[in-house]
Amino acid sequence: MNRRDFIASGVCGLAMPALVGAGRTLPDRTSLEYEDELIDRLWMYGHDSGEHDGPGGQYKIPLSAPISVGDATREFGIRNVTMCRWGHATDEYLEQFKGLKRVKWAICGSRNKFYRNLLEHNFKLIDKLPNLCGFELDDYFRSGPTCEVVETGRGLEYTANASFSYHELLRLRERARRSPRRLDLHLVLYNYQTTRAIGPTLDAVDSVHFWVWRAKDIPYIREDFASFRRRAPDIPAFLGIYMWDFGDKKPLPVELMKAQLDTGLELFREGEIEGMVFHCSPLVNKNLEAVDYARRWIGEHAHEVRRDKAPVRRKPASPSSAADAPMASFLADVRAKGECQGAVSVLSNAEDALTVTACGAVDGEPVTAETPFAVGMLGSTVAGAALAKGIELGYLNLKDPVAGFLPEFEGLPFQFTVAQAQLQTAGFAASSASKPAVSLRESVRLLADPALFSSKPGQRFVPSAFSVDVACACIEVASGLDFETFVRRYLFKPLGMNNTTFGKLPFVSGIVSTPRDFIRLLQFHAHHGSLLGKTVVARKVYDDLVAEPMSEKSCEVLRSLCGSIVRGRWMVGDTLWEDGGSGRIFEVNMRFTYSRLLVLWRPSGSLREDDLAAGWRKAANALQRGREAHDALE
């Protein structure tokens, strides 16, 4: 028996079903269900040889002897294949898929002409492939603005720009499920596509194949996958494993292949993914180090077993480190008067130990340091920290013109800088209004209108969330990451802000956090860019933005970084009532390295801001006196 005959006999030890012709009985769905071991849950992504490789290929993949998709899959020891072919498949061509356990067929490829031209042909494959179990929506999402607004079970929602309409997708799903053997829909999703607008599409598919496009992002697989999971916590998912750096068109280093596979194995063991998909078949016979490593890895881990996905459980709040008597007294008084439904104060000292003072309830649940709240305008604390990180990474500078990142602003009769956008001195009117948008970038495009400005740049400070959005969009364009991914990767993750998310709006003002999480960001500012001894932004970079001793100009920067009013070395946040929802005020004391956050839920009209400020100052002064006395003893 020669090598090719040995491969054709089925190295996976599986029976080889004959191709099914008209009138043959189709196997039921249970015959295609997964076994527990990893080897049964691995897939090869199939392309015909010469489609991407060779001297004229766009990805600079070296040429080698042609190998069929079926042979490549078996040679790799894999039982399942997803076939990406933009043409009709003859019976002779389909012979190569004998002996494979499962086959999926790509049904879309970013341009719907493929979908429409091949739709009927692909549905007829069910009569010829007894192992056909689904269709792959490959490169389904397109770049560009939002496609449509649709009615879902959650109400009206935006959908991302896609190869075909949301209702066309629903019709495809219905037809696939009513086939003689039900066919599932599987969505290709890249790590940079986890926006809110993918929600309706995720509802309409059966599983997701999650891919990290650039090799340099492999160290962030867990973080990017978590971003996807926040959008879809329950949908079955497979991790895509690239064996070539398609994003940068070069061989994948072995150490990154190892990191990619090790992360995938961890996610599999934890029950977060169903399996993995290896891309792609033409690479298996090119003597590439990463590919050879992947082949050996499969042999070593074939019998790993997935456990059931564990429910997400939050850690219980730790007890208060000390009593905060002045604040406790003030909040008790406010609550007794019925001036709010609930409130919490979180105080962090120089050693980052927390004191939590809480009262009341929200939506029937007692208020704690874990109760979510909308940060509103306090989101400028996030924007300022992100700007500092962007400067440290070399993406941009305060003096850079905004139009250099956002070309829509080139047509304005005046120009302003990144610093002026973040400092809210760009000239936007306080009453600026924009149309609803599903992305930060789309929203900012609507702001390049002279009618939305009330003054020339640099003339005066006007609180404006839209001005801050412009600064965030500059970070997004300069870094190549959407703003949400940027702050999760460089701020939320290193600061341990695990329960902070972007809510209904894709902007910093739409962030939803918890008091326990948000105080970590405030302490990051109090420690000049670090937390618990871990540097998040280099102190020199941070202090260049917030110089000491504080000049008038640096006070403005500091105010912008922390969304606050600056008094010497004190920063006291604005008190904000928004839509009757919550009031928020905070303080960062850089001299004594502590911070405090106060959140009140649904304050009544009888709670005057003057009374709140007086209660805050009393508690703050007691803290300052105590700290000064402590320093005097030392």
C-alpha positions as CSV (number, residue, x, y, z in Angstrom):
1,M,0.0,0.0,0.0
2,N,1.5,3.3,-1.0
3,R,1.2,6.6,1.0
4,R,-1.8,7.9,-1.0
5,D,-3.7,4.7,-0.7
6,F,-3.0,4.6,3.0
7,I,-4.4,8.1,3.4
8,A,-7.4,7.2,1.3
9,S,-8.1,4.3,3.6
10,G,-8.9,6.7,6.4
11,V,-6.1,7.2,9.0
12,C,-8.7,8.3,11.5
13,G,-10.0,4.8,11.8
14,L,-13.5,5.8,10.5
15,A,-15.8,4.0,8.1
16,M,-16.0,5.5,4.6
17,P,-19.6,6.1,3.7
18,A,-20.3,6.0,0.0
19,L,-21.6,9.1,-1.7
20,V,-25.4,9.2,-1.4
21,G,-27.3,9.4,-4.6
22,A,-31.0,10.1,-5.3
23,G,-33.3,8.0,-3.3
24,R,-30.6,6.8,-0.7
25,T,-31.5,7.1,3.0
26,L,-29.7,10.0,4.7
27,P,-28.1,9.4,8.1
28,D,-29.8,11.1,11.0
29,R,-28.3,14.0,12.8
30,T,-27.2,12.0,15.9
31,S,-24.6,10.2,13.8
32,L,-22.8,13.5,13.4
33,E,-22.8,14.5,17.1
34,Y,-19.5,15.1,18.8
35,E,-17.6,12.7,21.0
36,D,-15.9,14.0,24.1
37,E,-12.3,13.8,23.0
38,L,-10.6,16.8,21.3
39,I,-9.6,14.8,18.2
40,D,-13.3,14.5,17.2
41,R,-13.7,18.3,17.6
42,L,-10.9,19.5,15.3
43,W,-11.5,20.8,11.8
44,M,-9.4,21.6,8.8
45,Y,-10.3,24.7,6.8
46,G,-10.0,23.6,3.2
47,H,-8.8,25.6,0.2
48,D,-7.8,24.1,-3.1
49,S,-4.0,24.2,-3.8
50,G,-2.9,27.3,-5.7
51,E,-5.8,29.4,-4.5
52,H,-3.7,31.4,-2.0
53,D,-0.2,29.9,-2.3
54,G,2.4,30.4,-5.1
55,P,4.5,33.3,-6.3
56,G,1.5,35.4,-7.4
57,G,-0.5,34.8,-4.2
58,Q,-1.5,37.8,-2.1
59,Y,-0.3,36.3,1.1
60,K,3.3,35.3,-0.1
61,I,2.9,31.6,0.8
62,P,5.5,29.4,-0.8
63,L,4.5,27.0,-3.6
64,S,4.6,23.3,-3.1
65,A,3.3,20.1,-4.7
66,P,-0.5,20.2,-5.0
67,I,-2.4,18.4,-2.3
68,S,-6.2,17.8,-2.2
69,V,-8.2,19.1,0.7
70,G,-9.2,15.5,1.7
71,D,-5.7,14.2,1.7
72,A,-4.4,17.2,3.7
73,T,-7.1,16.8,6.3
74,R,-6.4,13.1,6.8
75,E,-2.6,13.6,6.8
76,F,-3.1,16.0,9.7
77,G,-5.0,13.4,11.6
78,I,-8.2,15.5,11.5
79,R,-11.7,14.0,10.9
80,N,-13.7,17.1,9.9
81,V,-13.4,19.7,7.1
82,T,-14.9,23.1,6.3
83,M,-14.6,23.5,2.5
84,C,-14.2,26.9,1.0
85,R,-14.8,26.7,-2.7
86,W,-16.3,29.3,-5.0
87,G,-17.5,27.1,-7.8
88,H,-19.5,24.0,-8.5
89,A,-18.2,20.7,-7.1
90,T,-18.4,17.6,-9.4
91,D,-19.1,14.1,-8.1
92,E,-15.4,13.3,-8.9
93,Y,-14.3,16.2,-6.8
94,L,-16.5,15.2,-3.9
95,E,-15.0,11.7,-3.7
96,Q,-12.1,13.2,-1.6
97,F,-14.4,13.7,1.3
98,K,-15.2,10.0,1.7
99,G,-14.1,8.8,5.1
100,L,-14.2,12.2,6.8
101,K,-16.7,12.4,9.6
102,R,-18.2,15.8,9.1
103,V,-18.2,18.3,6.2
104,K,-19.3,22.0,6.2
105,W,-19.5,24.0,3.0
106,A,-18.8,27.7,2.7
107,I,-21.9,29.5,1.5
108,C,-20.8,33.1,1.5
109,G,-17.6,35.0,1.0
110,S,-18.1,38.7,1.7
111,R,-19.7,39.2,-1.7
112,N,-23.3,38.0,-2.1
113,K,-22.8,37.1,-5.7
114,F,-21.1,33.8,-4.5
115,Y,-24.1,33.2,-2.2
116,R,-26.7,33.7,-4.9
117,N,-24.8,31.9,-7.7
118,L,-24.0,28.8,-5.6
119,L,-27.0,28.6,-3.2
120,E,-29.0,26.0,-5.0
121,H,-25.9,24.0,-5.8
122,N,-24.8,24.0,-2.2
123,F,-28.2,22.8,-0.9
124,K,-28.1,19.9,-3.4
125,L,-24.8,18.7,-1.8
126,I,-26.9,17.2,1.0
127,D,-28.0,14.5,-1.5
128,K,-24.3,13.7,-2.3
129,L,-22.5,14.1,1.0
130,P,-23.9,12.0,3.8
131,N,-21.4,13.8,6.2
132,L,-22.6,17.3,5.3
133,C,-23.7,18.9,8.5
134,G,-23.7,22.7,7.9
135,F,-22.9,25.8,6.0
136,E,-20.1,28.3,6.8
137,L,-20.7,32.0,6.6
138,D,-17.1,32.9,5.7
139,D,-16.0,36.6,5.8
140,Y,-19.7,37.4,6.4
141,F,-19.3,40.9,7.8
142,R,-18.2,43.8,5.6
143,S,-16.4,47.1,6.5
144,G,-18.5,50.2,6.3
145,P,-21.5,51.8,8.0
146,T,-24.4,49.9,9.6
147,C,-26.6,48.0,7.2
148,E,-30.1,48.2,8.7
149,V,-32.3,48.5,11.8
150,V,-34.3,45.4,12.5
151,E,-36.8,44.2,15.0
152,T,-35.5,41.4,17.3
153,G,-36.7,39.8,20.5
154,R,-34.9,42.7,22.4
155,G,-36.6,45.4,20.3
156,L,-35.2,47.6,17.5
157,E,-31.5,46.9,16.9
158,Y,-28.8,47.9,14.5
159,T,-27.2,45.1,12.4
160,A,-23.6,45.1,11.2
161,N,-23.0,45.6,7.5
162,A,-23.0,42.0,6.1
163,S,-23.0,40.0,2.9
164,F,-26.8,39.9,2.8
165,S,-29.7,41.3,4.8
166,Y,-30.8,40.1,8.3
167,H,-34.1,38.8,6.9
168,E,-32.3,37.0,4.1
169,L,-30.1,35.3,6.8
170,L,-33.3,34.3,8.7
171,R,-34.7,32.8,5.5
172,L,-31.5,30.9,4.9
173,R,-31.5,29.5,8.5
174,E,-35.1,28.4,8.1
175,R,-34.4,26.6,4.9
176,A,-31.3,24.9,6.3
177,R,-33.2,23.7,9.3
178,R,-36.0,22.3,7.2
179,S,-33.6,20.3,4.9
180,P,-34.0,16.5,4.8
181,R,-31.2,16.6,7.3
182,R,-30.9,19.7,9.3
183,L,-27.9,21.9,8.4
184,D,-26.4,24.3,10.9
185,L,-25.1,27.8,10.1
186,H,-21.6,28.6,11.4
187,L,-20.3,32.2,11.4
188,V,-16.7,33.3,10.8
189,L,-16.0,36.1,13.3
190,Y,-12.7,38.0,13.6
191,N,-11.4,39.4,16.9
192,Y,-11.8,43.0,15.6
193,Q,-15.6,42.5,14.8
194,T,-17.0,42.0,18.3
195,T,-19.2,45.1,18.2
196,R,-22.7,45.5,19.5
197,A,-24.1,45.4,16.0
198,I,-23.3,41.7,15.5
199,G,-25.9,40.7,18.1
200,P,-28.8,40.0,15.7
201,T,-26.5,37.9,13.5
202,L,-25.3,35.9,16.5
203,D,-28.9,35.1,17.4
204,A,-29.5,33.7,13.9
205,V,-26.5,31.2,13.7
206,D,-25.7,28.0,15.5
207,S,-22.1,28.5,16.2
208,V,-19.1,30.9,15.8
209,H,-15.6,30.2,14.5
210,F,-13.5,32.9,16.2
211,W,-10.3,34.0,14.5
212,V,-7.4,36.3,15.4
213,W,-6.4,37.8,12.1
214,R,-2.9,39.1,12.9
215,A,-0.3,37.0,14.6
216,K,0.8,39.9,16.8
217,D,-2.6,39.7,18.5
218,I,-2.2,36.1,19.5
219,P,-1.1,37.0,23.1
220,Y,-4.5,38.7,23.5
221,I,-6.7,35.8,22.4
222,R,-8.2,35.4,25.8
223,E,-9.1,39.0,26.1
224,D,-10.5,39.2,22.6
225,F,-12.5,36.0,23.1
226,A,-13.9,37.4,26.4
227,S,-15.0,40.5,24.4
228,F,-16.9,38.1,22.1
229,R,-18.3,36.2,25.1
230,R,-19.8,39.4,26.5
231,R,-21.8,39.7,23.4
232,A,-22.8,36.0,23.2
233,P,-22.2,34.1,26.5
234,D,-23.9,30.9,25.4
235,I,-23.4,30.3,21.7
236,P,-21.1,27.3,20.8
237,A,-17.7,28.6,19.6
238,F,-14.6,27.1,18.0
239,L,-11.2,28.8,18.0
240,G,-9.6,29.4,14.6
241,I,-6.0,28.4,14.5
242,Y,-4.0,30.1,11.7
243,M,-0.9,28.3,10.6
244,W,0.4,31.3,8.6
245,D,0.4,35.0,9.5
246,F,-2.1,36.1,6.9
247,G,-2.5,39.5,8.5
248,D,1.2,40.4,7.9
249,K,1.8,37.9,5.1
250,K,4.7,36.0,6.5
251,P,5.4,32.7,8.3
252,L,3.9,32.2,11.7
253,P,6.7,31.9,14.4
254,V,6.6,28.6,16.3
255,E,6.4,30.4,19.7
256,L,3.2,32.1,18.6
257,M,1.7,28.8,17.3
258,K,2.5,27.3,20.6
259,A,0.8,30.2,22.5
260,Q,-2.2,30.0,20.2
261,L,-2.6,26.2,20.7
262,D,-2.0,26.4,24.5
263,T,-4.6,29.1,24.9
264,G,-7.0,27.0,22.8
265,L,-6.4,24.0,24.9
266,E,-7.1,26.0,28.1
267,L,-10.3,27.3,26.7
268,F,-11.3,23.8,25.6
269,R,-10.6,22.3,29.0
270,E,-12.6,25.1,30.6
271,G,-15.6,24.4,28.4
272,E,-15.4,27.8,26.7
273,I,-14.9,26.4,23.2
274,E,-16.2,23.3,21.5
275,G,-13.0,22.6,19.5
276,M,-10.6,24.2,17.0
277,V,-10.3,24.9,13.3
278,F,-6.9,24.7,11.5
279,H,-6.3,27.0,8.6
280,C,-5.6,25.7,6.0
281,S,-5.1,22.6,3.9
282,P,-2.6,23.9,1.3
283,L,-0.1,24.6,4.1
284,V,0.3,21.0,5.4
285,N,3.1,19.9,3.0
286,K,5.2,23.0,2.9
287,N,7.7,22.1,5.6
288,L,6.7,25.1,7.7
289,E,7.8,25.0,11.3
290,A,4.5,26.2,12.8
291,V,2.6,23.6,10.7
292,D,4.8,20.8,11.8
293,Y,4.5,21.9,15.4
294,A,0.7,21.9,15.1
295,R,0.7,18.4,13.6
296,R,2.7,17.1,16.5
297,W,0.6,19.0,19.0
298,I,-2.6,17.3,17.7
299,G,-1.0,13.9,18.2
300,E,0.0,14.7,21.8
301,H,-3.4,16.2,22.8
302,A,-5.9,14.2,20.7
303,H,-7.5,12.5,23.8
304,E,-8.0,15.7,25.9
305,V,-11.6,15.9,27.2
306,R,-13.7,19.0,27.4
307,R,-15.6,19.7,30.6
308,D,-19.0,21.4,30.8
309,K,-18.8,25.2,30.7
310,A,-18.9,26.4,34.3
311,P,-21.4,29.2,35.2
312,V,-19.8,32.6,35.8
313,R,-19.8,33.5,39.4
314,R,-18.6,36.8,40.9
315,K,-16.5,36.8,43.9
316,P,-18.3,38.0,47.0
317,A,-17.4,41.5,48.1
318,S,-14.7,41.6,50.8
319,P,-15.6,43.2,54.1
320,S,-14.8,46.9,54.8
321,S,-11.3,47.6,56.0
322,A,-12.4,50.3,58.3
323,A,-15.4,52.4,59.2
324,D,-15.9,55.6,57.3
325,A,-18.0,57.3,60.0
326,P,-18.6,60.8,58.4
327,M,-19.7,59.3,55.1
328,A,-21.7,56.6,56.8
329,S,-23.5,59.3,58.8
330,F,-24.2,61.4,55.8
331,L,-25.6,58.6,53.7
332,A,-27.8,57.3,56.6
333,D,-29.3,60.8,56.8
334,V,-29.9,61.0,53.0
335,R,-31.5,57.5,53.0
336,A,-33.6,58.3,56.1
337,K,-35.0,61.4,54.3
338,G,-35.9,59.3,51.3
339,E,-33.7,61.4,49.1
340,C,-32.3,58.4,47.1
341,Q,-33.1,54.7,46.8
342,G,-29.6,53.6,47.4
343,A,-26.0,54.8,47.7
344,V,-22.5,53.5,48.1
345,S,-19.2,55.1,49.0
346,V,-15.9,53.3,48.2
347,L,-12.7,54.7,49.7
348,S,-9.3,53.4,48.7
349,N,-6.3,54.3,50.8
350,A,-2.6,54.6,49.8
351,E,-2.2,50.8,50.2
352,D,-5.3,50.3,48.0
353,A,-7.3,48.8,50.8
354,L,-11.0,49.5,50.4
355,T,-13.6,50.9,52.8
356,V,-17.2,50.3,51.5
357,T,-20.2,52.2,53.0
358,A,-23.5,51.3,51.4
359,C,-27.2,51.7,52.1
360,G,-30.6,51.1,50.4
361,A,-31.5,48.9,47.5
362,V,-31.8,49.1,43.7
363,D,-34.3,47.0,41.8
364,G,-34.9,44.9,44.9
365,E,-31.2,44.1,45.5
366,P,-29.1,45.6,48.3
367,V,-26.6,48.2,47.1
368,T,-23.0,46.9,47.3
369,A,-19.7,47.8,45.8
370,E,-20.6,45.3,43.0
371,T,-23.8,47.1,42.0
372,P,-23.5,48.3,38.4
373,F,-23.8,52.0,37.5
374,A,-23.5,54.1,34.4
375,V,-20.4,56.2,34.5
376,G,-21.8,58.9,32.3
377,M,-19.5,61.9,32.0
378,L,-17.0,60.3,34.4
379,G,-16.1,58.2,31.4
380,S,-13.6,61.0,30.6
381,T,-11.4,59.4,33.3
382,V,-11.2,56.4,31.0
383,A,-10.5,58.5,27.9
384,G,-7.7,60.4,29.7
385,A,-6.0,57.2,30.8
386,A,-6.4,55.8,27.3
387,L,-4.8,58.9,25.8
388,A,-1.9,58.6,28.2
389,K,-1.4,55.0,27.1
390,G,-1.7,55.8,23.5
391,I,1.0,58.5,23.9
392,E,3.3,56.0,25.7
393,L,2.8,53.5,22.9
394,G,3.8,56.1,20.3
395,Y,0.4,56.2,18.5
396,L,-0.2,59.9,18.9
397,N,0.7,63.1,20.7
398,L,-1.3,65.8,22.4
399,K,-0.3,68.4,19.7
400,D,-1.3,66.2,16.8
401,P,-4.1,67.8,14.7
402,V,-7.3,65.8,14.9
403,A,-7.7,66.0,11.1
404,G,-4.6,63.9,10.7
405,F,-6.5,60.9,12.1
406,L,-10.1,61.9,11.2
407,P,-10.1,63.3,7.6
408,E,-13.7,64.4,7.8
409,F,-12.5,67.3,10.0
410,E,-10.2,68.7,7.3
411,G,-13.0,70.7,5.7
412,L,-13.7,72.8,8.8
413,P,-12.7,76.4,8.7
414,F,-10.6,75.9,11.8
415,Q,-8.4,73.0,13.1
416,F,-7.9,71.7,16.6
417,T,-5.6,69.2,18.3
418,V,-6.0,65.9,20.2
419,A,-5.3,67.8,23.4
420,Q,-8.1,70.3,22.7
421,A,-10.6,67.5,22.0
422,Q,-9.7,65.7,25.3
423,L,-9.6,69.0,27.3
424,Q,-13.1,69.9,25.9
425,T,-11.7,73.2,24.5
426,A,-12.2,72.2,20.8
427,G,-15.2,74.5,20.6
428,F,-18.1,72.1,20.6
429,A,-21.3,73.6,21.9
430,A,-22.6,72.1,25.1
431,S,-25.9,71.3,23.4
432,S,-24.3,69.5,20.5
433,A,-26.4,66.5,19.4
434,S,-25.6,63.7,17.1
435,K,-27.7,61.0,15.4
436,P,-27.7,57.5,16.9
437,A,-24.8,55.4,15.8
438,V,-23.6,51.9,16.5
439,S,-19.9,52.7,16.4
440,L,-17.7,55.5,17.8
441,R,-16.2,56.1,14.3
442,E,-19.6,56.4,12.7
443,S,-20.8,58.9,15.4
444,V,-17.7,61.1,15.1
445,R,-18.2,61.4,11.4
446,L,-21.4,63.2,12.1
447,L,-19.6,65.8,14.3
448,A,-17.6,67.3,11.5
449,D,-20.1,70.1,11.1
450,P,-19.3,73.8,11.8
451,A,-22.9,74.2,13.1
452,L,-22.0,72.1,16.1
453,F,-19.3,74.5,17.3
454,S,-20.0,77.5,19.5
455,S,-16.4,78.9,19.6
456,K,-13.0,78.6,18.1
457,P,-10.7,76.0,19.4
458,G,-8.8,76.9,22.6
459,Q,-11.0,79.8,23.6
460,R,-13.0,78.2,26.4
461,F,-13.8,75.0,28.3
462,V,-17.3,73.6,27.5
463,P,-18.2,70.2,28.9
464,S,-18.9,68.0,25.9
465,A,-19.0,64.2,25.7
466,F,-18.8,64.6,21.9
467,S,-15.4,66.4,22.2
468,V,-14.1,63.5,24.3
469,D,-15.5,61.1,21.7
470,V,-13.4,62.8,19.0
471,A,-10.2,62.2,21.2
472,C,-11.2,58.5,21.6
473,A,-11.7,58.2,17.8
474,C,-8.2,59.5,17.3
475,I,-6.9,56.7,19.6
476,E,-9.0,54.2,17.6
477,V,-7.6,55.2,14.2
478,A,-4.0,55.6,15.4
479,S,-3.9,52.3,17.2
480,G,-5.8,50.3,14.6
481,L,-8.0,48.9,17.4
482,D,-11.6,49.8,18.1
483,F,-11.7,52.0,21.3
484,E,-13.4,49.3,23.4
485,T,-10.7,46.7,22.5
486,F,-8.0,49.3,23.2
487,V,-9.2,50.2,26.7
488,R,-9.9,46.5,27.6
489,R,-6.4,45.5,26.5
490,Y,-4.4,48.4,27.9
491,L,-6.5,49.6,30.9
492,F,-9.3,47.4,32.1
493,K,-7.3,44.1,32.0
494,P,-4.1,45.3,33.7
495,L,-6.2,47.2,36.2
496,G,-8.4,44.2,37.0
497,M,-11.6,46.0,36.0
498,N,-13.3,42.7,35.1
499,N,-16.9,43.9,35.6
500,T,-16.6,47.0,33.5
501,T,-18.3,46.9,30.1
502,F,-19.5,49.2,27.3
503,G,-23.3,49.5,27.7
504,K,-25.9,50.6,25.2
505,L,-23.7,53.2,23.7
506,P,-20.3,52.5,22.1
507,F,-18.7,55.6,23.8
508,V,-17.0,56.2,27.1
509,S,-20.1,57.9,28.4
510,G,-21.9,54.6,27.9
511,I,-19.6,52.6,30.1
512,V,-21.2,50.6,32.9
513,S,-18.9,49.7,35.8
514,T,-19.1,48.8,39.5
515,P,-17.9,51.0,42.3
516,R,-15.3,48.4,43.2
517,D,-14.0,48.4,39.6
518,F,-14.1,52.1,39.0
519,I,-12.1,52.9,42.2
520,R,-9.2,51.0,40.7
521,L,-9.1,53.5,37.8
522,L,-9.2,56.4,40.3
523,Q,-6.3,54.8,42.2
524,F,-4.4,54.4,38.9
525,H,-4.6,58.2,38.7
526,A,-3.7,58.7,42.4
527,H,-0.6,56.5,41.9
528,H,0.5,58.4,38.7
529,G,-0.2,55.6,36.3
530,S,0.2,52.4,38.4
531,L,-1.8,50.2,40.7
532,L,-0.7,47.7,43.4
533,G,2.9,48.2,42.3
534,K,2.1,47.4,38.6
535,T,2.9,50.1,36.1
536,V,0.1,50.6,33.5
537,V,1.4,53.9,32.1
538,A,5.0,54.9,32.6
539,R,5.2,57.5,35.4
540,K,7.3,59.8,33.3
541,V,4.6,59.8,30.6
542,Y,1.9,60.3,33.1
543,D,3.7,63.1,34.9
544,D,4.5,64.9,31.7
545,L,0.7,65.1,31.2
546,V,0.1,66.0,34.9
547,A,3.1,68.1,35.8
548,E,4.0,69.0,39.4
549,P,4.0,71.6,40.8
550,M,0.7,72.2,39.1
551,S,0.6,75.1,36.7
552,E,-2.8,76.4,35.4
553,K,-2.2,74.5,32.2
554,S,-1.4,71.2,33.9
555,C,-4.5,71.7,36.1
556,E,-6.5,71.7,32.9
557,V,-4.9,68.5,31.8
558,L,-5.5,66.9,35.2
559,R,-9.1,68.0,35.1
560,S,-9.5,66.3,31.7
561,L,-7.8,63.1,32.8
562,C,-10.1,62.7,35.7
563,G,-13.1,64.6,34.5
564,S,-13.0,66.8,37.6
565,I,-12.5,70.2,39.1
566,V,-8.9,70.7,40.3
567,R,-8.1,72.4,43.6
568,G,-4.4,72.3,44.3
569,R,-3.5,68.6,44.6
570,W,-7.1,67.7,45.1
571,M,-9.5,66.6,42.3
572,V,-13.2,66.6,43.1
573,G,-15.5,65.3,40.4
574,D,-18.7,66.9,39.2
575,T,-22.0,66.0,40.7
576,L,-24.3,64.8,37.9
577,W,-28.0,63.9,37.8
578,E,-28.8,62.2,34.6
579,D,-32.3,61.1,33.6
580,G,-33.1,60.6,37.3
581,G,-30.8,57.5,37.2
582,S,-27.8,58.1,39.3
583,G,-25.6,60.8,40.8
584,R,-21.8,60.4,40.8
585,I,-19.0,62.3,42.4
586,F,-15.4,61.3,43.0
587,E,-12.2,62.6,44.4
588,V,-8.5,61.7,43.7
589,N,-6.0,63.0,46.2
590,M,-2.6,62.7,44.6
591,R,-0.8,64.1,47.7
592,F,-2.0,61.4,50.0
593,T,-2.6,58.8,47.3
594,Y,-6.2,57.9,48.0
595,S,-9.5,58.2,46.2
596,R,-13.2,58.0,46.9
597,L,-16.2,57.3,44.7
598,L,-19.8,58.1,45.7
599,V,-22.7,56.8,43.7
600,L,-26.4,57.5,44.5
601,W,-29.2,55.7,42.6
602,R,-32.3,57.6,41.7
603,P,-31.9,60.6,43.8
604,S,-35.0,62.6,44.5
605,G,-35.6,66.2,43.6
606,S,-35.4,67.1,47.3
607,L,-31.7,66.2,47.4
608,R,-29.9,69.5,46.7
609,E,-26.5,69.5,45.2
610,D,-25.3,72.0,47.9
611,D,-26.3,69.5,50.6
612,L,-24.5,66.7,48.8
613,A,-21.4,68.8,48.4
614,A,-21.5,69.8,52.1
615,G,-21.7,66.2,53.2
616,W,-18.9,65.2,50.8
617,R,-16.6,68.0,52.1
618,K,-17.2,67.1,55.7
619,A,-16.2,63.5,55.0
620,A,-13.3,64.6,52.8
621,N,-12.0,67.0,55.4
622,A,-12.1,64.4,58.1
623,L,-10.0,62.1,55.9
624,Q,-7.5,64.8,55.2
625,R,-7.1,65.7,58.9
626,G,-6.6,62.1,59.7
627,R,-4.0,61.6,57.0
628,E,-2.1,64.8,58.0
629,A,-2.1,63.7,61.6
630,H,-0.8,60.3,60.6
631,D,2.0,61.9,58.6
632,A,2.9,64.2,61.5
633,L,3.3,61.2,63.8
634,E,5.6,59.6,61.2
